[in-house]
Amino acid sequence: MKVILQKNVQNLGKVGDVVEAKPGYYRNYLQPRGMAQTATPGALRKRDQELEALKAKAEKEHQEAVDRAAKITELGSVKLTGRAGDAGRLYGKITNKDIAEAIAKAVEFQVDKRGIKTLEEISSLGTYKCWVKIAPDVQAEINVEVGGEQQ
């Protein structure tokens, strides 16, 4: 089934592209999220008229994502605390939600917790590197410093 992409979709295409997608993928994923529409003759004519506006919007969103990533990278690190035992092991874990809230407080815009990736679970004191995905093709790197009250 041919669809017109309304947003950039990883491994499928960019805004305004006419691509082939399976009907179930379109119906269950792309359409409910407003990422694509069916490529009818009327929609194709409308696409040609609106393609410049869509590309300008996508470029603006990409630039905003790059600016946000730069702010997060400039931040360098965020500090989180938790209760820890004598060996430096936390009684709980630092979650992506905790990291997202700490970053949001520091940079004053919301960060999606699902876009935060770490190499390992944060379950002890120390410094950890993590990546924050702002847009499909834009990510920022930040360090998470975990300190705590040793009990």
N, CA and C atoms as a LAMMPS dump frame, in Angstrom:
ITEM: TIMESTEP
0
ITEM: NUMBER OF ATOMS
453
ITEM: BOX BOUNDS ff ff ff
-5.0000000000000000e+02 5.0000000000000000e+02
-5.0000000000000000e+02 5.0000000000000000e+02
-5.0000000000000000e+02 5.0000000000000000e+02
ITEM: ATOMS id mol type element x y z
1 1 1 N 0.842 -1.16 0
2 1 2 C 0 0 0
3 1 3 C 0.895 1.232 0
4 2 1 N 0.586 2.181 -0.845
5 2 2 C 1.377 3.403 -0.939
6 2 3 C 0.845 4.421 0.056
7 3 1 N 1.79 5.03 0.802
8 3 2 C 1.434 6.054 1.781
9 3 3 C 2.344 7.262 1.613
10 4 1 N 1.846 8.404 2.059
11 4 2 C 2.626 9.647 2.061
12 4 3 C 3.021 9.915 3.505
13 5 1 N 4.301 10.052 3.754
14 5 2 C 4.784 10.276 5.118
15 5 3 C 4.572 11.736 5.529
16 6 1 N 4.005 11.929 6.702
17 6 2 C 3.784 13.259 7.264
18 6 3 C 4.906 13.655 8.226
19 7 1 N 5.633 12.665 8.721
20 7 2 C 6.765 12.883 9.624
21 7 3 C 7.885 11.954 9.198
22 8 1 N 9.102 12.227 9.648
23 8 2 C 10.222 11.33 9.374
24 8 3 C 10.006 10.029 10.14
25 9 1 N 10.177 8.901 9.449
26 9 2 C 10.02 7.592 10.072
27 9 3 C 11.316 6.825 9.814
28 10 1 N 11.957 6.407 10.901
29 10 2 C 13.223 5.698 10.788
30 10 3 C 13.032 4.416 9.984
31 11 1 N 13.958 4.139 9.102
32 11 2 C 13.968 2.958 8.236
33 11 3 C 12.828 2.932 7.216
34 12 1 N 12.131 4.06 7.025
35 12 2 C 11.061 4.099 6.035
36 12 3 C 11.216 5.288 5.095
37 13 1 N 11.404 6.49 5.629
38 13 2 C 11.567 7.647 4.761
39 13 3 C 11.435 8.948 5.513
40 14 1 N 11.453 10.033 4.736
41 14 2 C 11.371 11.379 5.304
42 14 3 C 10.034 12.016 4.948
43 15 1 N 9.799 13.183 5.5
44 15 2 C 8.558 13.916 5.289
45 15 3 C 8.303 14.107 3.795
46 16 1 N 7.08 13.792 3.36
47 16 2 C 6.682 14.004 1.979
48 16 3 C 6.995 12.854 1.043
49 17 1 N 7.748 11.867 1.473
50 17 2 C 8.074 10.728 0.616
51 17 3 C 6.835 9.851 0.412
52 18 1 N 6.712 9.31 -0.794
53 18 2 C 5.678 8.318 -1.078
54 18 3 C 6.377 6.968 -1.006
55 19 1 N 5.979 6.135 -0.047
56 19 2 C 6.649 4.859 0.184
57 19 3 C 5.626 3.73 0.224
58 20 1 N 6.124 2.535 0.099
59 20 2 C 5.301 1.326 0.189
60 20 3 C 5.346 0.828 1.641
61 21 1 N 4.168 0.647 2.246
62 21 2 C 4.089 0.147 3.622
63 21 3 C 3.035 -0.957 3.676
64 22 1 N 3.238 -1.885 4.563
65 22 2 C 2.262 -2.954 4.727
66 22 3 C 0.998 -2.381 5.372
67 23 1 N -0.171 -2.891 4.979
68 23 2 C -1.431 -2.337 5.492
69 23 3 C -1.538 -2.347 7.016
70 24 1 N -1.087 -3.411 7.664
71 24 2 C -1.169 -3.481 9.123
72 24 3 C -0.266 -2.464 9.798
73 25 1 N 0.921 -2.256 9.256
74 25 2 C 1.857 -1.27 9.803
75 25 3 C 1.266 0.125 9.674
76 26 1 N 0.654 0.386 8.53
77 26 2 C 0.023 1.69 8.325
78 26 3 C -1.147 1.88 9.283
79 27 1 N -2.024 0.889 9.335
80 27 2 C -3.251 0.992 10.12
81 27 3 C -2.975 1.058 11.625
82 28 1 N -2.009 0.292 12.097
83 28 2 C -1.784 0.181 13.54
84 28 3 C -0.716 1.113 14.088
85 29 1 N 0.2 1.586 13.25
86 29 2 C 1.296 2.406 13.768
87 29 3 C 1.334 3.793 13.129
88 30 1 N 1.429 3.845 11.813
89 30 2 C 1.632 5.127 11.145
90 30 3 C 0.414 6.046 11.226
91 31 1 N -0.751 5.544 10.881
92 31 2 C -1.948 6.377 10.852
93 31 3 C -2.349 6.912 12.23
94 32 1 N -2.41 6.091 13.294
95 32 2 C -2.819 6.641 14.602
96 32 3 C -1.877 7.718 15.136
97 33 1 N -0.62 7.676 14.768
98 33 2 C 0.351 8.658 15.241
99 33 3 C 0.468 9.855 14.302
100 34 1 N -0.318 9.88 13.237
101 34 2 C -0.279 10.986 12.295
102 34 3 C 1.003 11.034 11.496
103 35 1 N 1.635 9.889 11.305
104 35 2 C 2.909 9.845 10.602
105 35 3 C 2.742 9.646 9.104
106 36 1 N 1.563 9.187 8.656
107 36 2 C 1.367 8.923 7.231
108 36 3 C -0.109 8.988 6.885
109 37 1 N -0.377 9.135 5.578
110 37 2 C -1.738 9.063 5.063
111 37 3 C -1.713 8.278 3.762
112 38 1 N -2.854 7.746 3.379
113 38 2 C -2.95 6.95 2.158
114 38 3 C -2.663 7.823 0.951
115 39 1 N -1.95 7.274 -0.034
116 39 2 C -1.547 8.029 -1.227
117 39 3 C -2.623 7.936 -2.302
118 40 1 N -3.714 8.687 -2.147
119 40 2 C -4.76 8.773 -3.165
120 40 3 C -4.375 9.858 -4.167
121 41 1 N -4.996 9.879 -5.355
122 41 2 C -4.651 10.93 -6.328
123 41 3 C -4.837 12.343 -5.775
124 42 1 N -5.913 12.569 -5.02
125 42 2 C -6.138 13.886 -4.417
126 42 3 C -5.07 14.223 -3.387
127 43 1 N -4.697 13.235 -2.586
128 43 2 C -3.669 13.453 -1.57
129 43 3 C -2.313 13.734 -2.221
130 44 1 N -2.045 13.076 -3.357
131 44 2 C -0.78 13.329 -4.065
132 44 3 C -0.727 14.745 -4.619
133 45 1 N -1.862 15.239 -5.154
134 45 2 C -1.897 16.632 -5.647
135 45 3 C -1.687 17.6 -4.488
136 46 1 N -2.363 17.335 -3.384
137 46 2 C -2.235 18.191 -2.202
138 46 3 C -0.797 18.147 -1.667
139 47 1 N -0.184 16.952 -1.722
140 47 2 C 1.2 16.783 -1.265
141 47 3 C 2.148 17.664 -2.066
142 48 1 N 1.948 17.688 -3.377
143 48 2 C 2.806 18.525 -4.215
144 48 3 C 2.687 19.991 -3.832
145 49 1 N 1.477 20.418 -3.473
146 49 2 C 1.269 21.812 -3.088
147 49 3 C 1.872 22.118 -1.719
148 50 1 N 1.805 21.169 -0.81
149 50 2 C 2.24 21.411 0.568
150 50 3 C 3.646 20.911 0.874
151 51 1 N 4.326 20.347 -0.09
152 51 2 C 5.639 19.747 0.159
153 51 3 C 6.648 20.756 0.7
154 52 1 N 6.632 21.955 0.158
155 52 2 C 7.57 22.968 0.644
156 52 3 C 7.287 23.334 2.099
157 53 1 N 6.011 23.456 2.448
158 53 2 C 5.664 23.797 3.829
159 53 3 C 6.073 22.667 4.776
160 54 1 N 5.869 21.424 4.356
161 54 2 C 6.259 20.293 5.192
162 54 3 C 7.769 20.226 5.391
163 55 1 N 8.504 20.48 4.317
164 55 2 C 9.966 20.444 4.429
165 55 3 C 10.467 21.567 5.331
166 56 1 N 9.867 22.742 5.235
167 56 2 C 10.262 23.845 6.105
168 56 3 C 9.954 23.518 7.565
169 57 1 N 8.8 22.907 7.811
170 57 2 C 8.43 22.517 9.176
171 57 3 C 9.384 21.458 9.717
172 58 1 N 9.707 20.476 8.872
173 58 2 C 10.632 19.426 9.306
174 58 3 C 12.009 19.997 9.599
175 59 1 N 12.459 20.929 8.785
176 59 2 C 13.762 21.553 9.015
177 59 3 C 13.756 22.357 10.315
178 60 1 N 12.652 23.049 10.575
179 60 2 C 12.531 23.823 11.816
180 60 3 C 12.558 22.889 13.032
181 61 1 N 11.804 21.769 12.966
182 61 2 C 11.792 20.807 14.069
183 61 3 C 13.17 20.19 14.272
184 62 1 N 13.85 19.906 13.166
185 62 2 C 15.194 19.339 13.269
186 62 3 C 16.138 20.344 13.929
187 63 1 N 16.044 21.61 13.546
188 63 2 C 16.91 22.63 14.139
189 63 3 C 16.616 22.793 15.627
190 64 1 N 15.333 22.736 16.005
191 64 2 C 14.986 22.815 17.424
192 64 3 C 15.563 21.62 18.187
193 65 1 N 15.501 20.447 17.573
194 65 2 C 16.06 19.246 18.207
195 65 3 C 17.573 19.383 18.362
196 66 1 N 18.244 19.927 17.36
197 66 2 C 19.693 20.127 17.444
198 66 3 C 20.022 21.125 18.55
199 67 1 N 19.232 22.194 18.659
200 67 2 C 19.447 23.179 19.725
201 67 3 C 19.249 22.561 21.102
202 68 1 N 18.209 21.739 21.246
203 68 2 C 17.968 21.076 22.532
204 68 3 C 19.093 20.104 22.863
205 69 1 N 19.56 19.381 21.866
206 69 2 C 20.678 18.457 22.091
207 69 3 C 21.929 19.216 22.507
208 70 1 N 22.149 20.38 21.913
209 70 2 C 23.313 21.19 22.283
210 70 3 C 23.197 21.663 23.734
211 71 1 N 21.991 22.044 24.155
212 71 2 C 21.804 22.467 25.555
213 71 3 C 22.093 21.32 26.52
214 72 1 N 21.638 20.125 26.166
215 72 2 C 21.873 18.967 27.037
216 72 3 C 23.358 18.625 27.07
217 73 1 N 24.009 18.682 25.925
218 73 2 C 25.441 18.38 25.869
219 73 3 C 26.242 19.417 26.65
220 74 1 N 25.865 20.699 26.538
221 74 2 C 26.543 21.759 27.287
222 74 3 C 26.407 21.555 28.789
223 75 1 N 25.276 20.987 29.197
224 75 2 C 25.045 20.726 30.617
225 75 3 C 26.141 19.818 31.176
226 76 1 N 26.588 18.862 30.387
227 76 2 C 27.7 17.996 30.779
228 76 3 C 27.3 16.838 31.655
229 77 1 N 26.695 17.134 32.789
230 77 2 C 26.298 16.052 33.678
231 77 3 C 25.152 16.506 34.573
232 78 1 N 24.419 15.537 35.065
233 78 2 C 23.379 15.781 36.059
234 78 3 C 23.718 14.951 37.288
235 79 1 N 23.343 15.464 38.444
236 79 2 C 23.649 14.776 39.689
237 79 3 C 22.366 14.241 40.293
238 80 1 N 22.41 12.985 40.661
239 80 2 C 21.295 12.328 41.324
240 80 3 C 21.797 11.696 42.61
241 81 1 N 20.923 11.594 43.584
242 81 2 C 21.317 10.977 44.844
243 81 3 C 20.347 9.859 45.185
244 82 1 N 20.84 8.93 45.955
245 82 2 C 20.014 7.826 46.415
246 82 3 C 20.635 7.224 47.658
247 83 1 N 19.846 6.471 48.377
248 83 2 C 20.365 5.801 49.565
249 83 3 C 21.244 4.643 49.138
250 84 1 N 22.416 4.546 49.765
251 84 2 C 23.363 3.491 49.401
252 84 3 C 23.881 2.803 50.661
253 85 1 N 24.29 1.574 50.492
254 85 2 C 24.863 0.803 51.585
255 85 3 C 26.352 1.086 51.717
256 86 1 N 27.01 0.347 52.602
257 86 2 C 28.437 0.549 52.842
258 86 3 C 29.278 0.273 51.602
259 87 1 N 28.878 -0.648 50.782
260 87 2 C 29.656 -1.01 49.59
261 87 3 C 29.394 -0.06 48.422
262 88 1 N 28.551 0.956 48.612
263 88 2 C 28.264 1.897 47.539
264 88 3 C 27.155 1.429 46.619
265 89 1 N 26.473 0.388 46.986
266 89 2 C 25.373 -0.151 46.178
267 89 3 C 24.072 0.529 46.587
268 90 1 N 23.305 0.987 45.622
269 90 2 C 22.049 1.67 45.909
270 90 3 C 20.985 0.685 46.378
271 91 1 N 20.08 1.168 47.224
272 91 2 C 18.969 0.332 47.673
273 91 3 C 17.898 0.208 46.589
274 92 1 N 17.89 1.109 45.674
275 92 2 C 17 1.051 44.518
276 92 3 C 17.84 1.327 43.288
277 93 1 N 17.201 1.511 42.174
278 93 2 C 17.939 1.829 40.954
279 93 3 C 17.561 3.216 40.488
280 94 1 N 18.476 3.84 39.779
281 94 2 C 18.187 5.109 39.134
282 94 3 C 17.533 4.76 37.798
283 95 1 N 16.324 5.247 37.59
284 95 2 C 15.573 4.904 36.383
285 95 3 C 15.688 6.007 35.337
286 96 1 N 15.229 5.694 34.146
287 96 2 C 15.217 6.689 33.074
288 96 3 C 14.313 7.858 33.434
289 97 1 N 13.262 7.592 34.197
290 97 2 C 12.373 8.663 34.639
291 97 3 C 13.114 9.643 35.542
292 98 1 N 13.938 9.127 36.45
293 98 2 C 14.728 9.989 37.332
294 98 3 C 15.687 10.856 36.516
295 99 1 N 16.332 10.246 35.537
296 99 2 C 17.277 10.982 34.694
297 99 3 C 16.543 12.046 33.889
298 100 1 N 15.39 11.697 33.324
299 100 2 C 14.614 12.644 32.52
300 100 3 C 14.16 13.828 33.366
301 101 1 N 13.734 13.574 34.594
302 101 2 C 13.301 14.662 35.468
303 101 3 C 14.471 15.572 35.828
304 102 1 N 15.64 15.002 36.081
305 102 2 C 16.814 15.808 36.417
306 102 3 C 17.239 16.67 35.232
307 103 1 N 17.215 16.112 34.044
308 103 2 C 17.575 16.881 32.848
309 103 3 C 16.542 17.974 32.603
310 104 1 N 15.25 17.653 32.763
311 104 2 C 14.184 18.63 32.533
312 104 3 C 14.307 19.822 33.479
313 105 1 N 14.678 19.567 34.736
314 105 2 C 14.869 20.672 35.685
315 105 3 C 16.031 21.561 35.266
316 106 1 N 17.077 20.952 34.739
317 106 2 C 18.28 21.709 34.395
318 106 3 C 18.13 22.512 33.101
319 107 1 N 17.439 21.968 32.11
320 107 2 C 17.373 22.632 30.807
321 107 3 C 16.015 23.263 30.529
322 108 1 N 15.032 23.065 31.398
323 108 2 C 13.72 23.696 31.328
324 108 3 C 12.891 23.297 30.114
325 109 1 N 13.034 22.09 29.627
326 109 2 C 12.108 21.509 28.665
327 109 3 C 12.037 20.019 28.934
328 110 1 N 10.932 19.412 28.538
329 110 2 C 10.685 18.01 28.843
330 110 3 C 11.537 17.092 27.973
331 111 1 N 11.986 16.011 28.573
332 111 2 C 12.756 14.984 27.879
333 111 3 C 11.985 13.679 28.033
334 112 1 N 11.822 12.947 26.946
335 112 2 C 11.083 11.689 26.979
336 112 3 C 11.947 10.602 27.616
337 113 1 N 11.421 9.966 28.651
338 113 2 C 12.194 8.936 29.357
339 113 3 C 12.472 7.737 28.464
340 114 1 N 11.642 7.495 27.447
341 114 2 C 11.859 6.366 26.547
342 114 3 C 13.035 6.596 25.606
343 115 1 N 13.466 7.855 25.492
344 115 2 C 14.585 8.167 24.612
345 115 3 C 15.936 8.142 25.307
346 116 1 N 15.973 7.761 26.579
347 116 2 C 17.228 7.731 27.327
348 116 3 C 17.794 6.319 27.311
349 117 1 N 19.047 6.207 26.91
350 117 2 C 19.712 4.903 26.84
351 117 3 C 20.984 4.94 27.677
352 118 1 N 21.2 3.879 28.451
353 118 2 C 22.436 3.733 29.22
354 118 3 C 23.071 2.403 28.846
355 119 1 N 24.374 2.289 29.072
356 119 2 C 25.056 1.039 28.753
357 119 3 C 24.764 -0.049 29.77
358 120 1 N 24.496 0.367 31.003
359 120 2 C 24.24 -0.6 32.068
360 120 3 C 23.24 -0.012 33.046
361 121 1 N 22.672 -0.856 33.894
362 121 2 C 21.754 -0.373 34.913
363 121 3 C 22.51 0.475 35.926
364 122 1 N 21.858 1.494 36.409
365 122 2 C 22.491 2.366 37.399
366 122 3 C 22.036 1.891 38.773
367 123 1 N 22.863 1.069 39.404
368 123 2 C 22.486 0.492 40.689
369 123 3 C 23.547 0.688 41.76
370 124 1 N 24.571 1.505 41.457
371 124 2 C 25.582 1.802 42.464
372 124 3 C 26.085 3.222 42.242
373 125 1 N 26.838 3.712 43.203
374 125 2 C 27.375 5.067 43.121
375 125 3 C 28.413 5.15 42
376 126 1 N 28.529 6.325 41.403
377 126 2 C 29.523 6.502 40.353
378 126 3 C 29.01 7.4 39.239
379 127 1 N 29.754 7.427 38.16
380 127 2 C 29.403 8.232 37.001
381 127 3 C 29.083 7.298 35.838
382 128 1 N 27.978 7.58 35.181
383 128 2 C 27.509 6.75 34.074
384 128 3 C 27.264 7.641 32.861
385 129 1 N 27.545 7.103 31.693
386 129 2 C 27.309 7.82 30.45
387 129 3 C 25.963 7.372 29.897
388 130 1 N 25.171 8.346 29.443
389 130 2 C 23.913 7.982 28.808
390 130 3 C 23.658 8.891 27.619
391 131 1 N 22.777 8.446 26.742
392 131 2 C 22.439 9.182 25.533
393 131 3 C 20.959 9.501 25.571
394 132 1 N 20.633 10.718 25.171
395 132 2 C 19.256 11.175 25.153
396 132 3 C 18.859 11.395 23.704
397 133 1 N 17.867 10.648 23.261
398 133 2 C 17.394 10.767 21.888
399 133 3 C 16.331 11.86 21.849
400 134 1 N 16.645 12.939 21.135
401 134 2 C 15.743 14.077 21.038
402 134 3 C 14.807 13.905 19.838
403 135 1 N 15.346 13.468 18.734
404 135 2 C 14.603 13.235 17.493
405 135 3 C 15.172 11.957 16.877
406 136 1 N 14.54 11.418 15.847
407 136 2 C 15.052 10.168 15.272
408 136 3 C 16.513 10.227 14.836
409 137 1 N 16.985 11.374 14.435
410 137 2 C 18.367 11.468 13.972
411 137 3 C 19.217 12.414 14.812
412 138 1 N 18.723 12.803 15.998
413 138 2 C 19.457 13.725 16.872
414 138 3 C 19.497 13.146 18.283
415 139 1 N 20.71 13.027 18.823
416 139 2 C 20.839 12.58 20.202
417 139 3 C 21.951 13.36 20.889
418 140 1 N 21.856 13.426 22.2
419 140 2 C 22.842 14.134 23.005
420 140 3 C 23.45 13.165 24.008
421 141 1 N 24.682 13.447 24.385
422 141 2 C 25.377 12.615 25.361
423 141 3 C 25.501 13.395 26.66
424 142 1 N 25.262 12.712 27.785
425 142 2 C 25.358 13.37 29.092
426 142 3 C 25.853 12.344 30.118
427 143 1 N 26.523 12.818 31.142
428 143 2 C 26.978 11.962 32.233
429 143 3 C 26.005 12.084 33.399
430 144 1 N 25.744 10.973 34.046
431 144 2 C 24.902 10.938 35.236
432 144 3 C 25.78 10.59 36.415
433 145 1 N 25.9 11.53 37.342
434 145 2 C 26.722 11.321 38.525
435 145 3 C 25.8 10.917 39.664
436 146 1 N 26.012 9.732 40.196
437 146 2 C 25.163 9.213 41.268
438 146 3 C 25.948 9.286 42.573
439 147 1 N 25.438 10.08 43.48
440 147 2 C 26.029 10.193 44.814
441 147 3 C 24.983 9.756 45.809
442 148 1 N 25.384 9.525 47.01
443 148 2 C 24.376 9.079 47.955
444 148 3 C 24.796 9.235 49.378
445 149 1 N 23.839 8.97 50.211
446 149 2 C 24.062 8.964 51.645
447 149 3 C 24.361 7.53 52.019
448 150 1 N 25.55 7.28 52.468
449 150 2 C 25.888 5.91 52.845
450 150 3 C 25.308 5.631 54.225
451 151 1 N 24.652 4.512 54.363
452 151 2 C 23.959 4.159 55.6
453 151 3 C 24.688 3.084 56.344
